[in-house]
Amino acid sequence: MKNRIRNLKNRVSSRLFAGYMALKEQKGEGFVDTAIKILMAVVIGALVLAGLYSLFDETVLPTLTRRVQEMFNYGG
């Protein structure tokens, strides 16, 4: 029983020490990297959306509109 308690105490203290060291670390690399990744995702997403909008606006929608009008044009 004492061995289990000692083992548990060692695991808890090692995790607390690791957490303390992580909080004490003063590097800013993680924040800059994360900000750059978010910025890249936003820019790439905007480019993809602009490309899709342009494709649908110029190519797909006029063709779709013409086909729907032809489909319901009973007189012609």
PyMOL commands that set and color helices and strands:
alter all, ss='L'
color gray80, all
select helices_A, chain A and resi 2-24+29-71
alter helices_A, ss='H'
color red, helices_A
deselect
rebuild
show_as cartoon
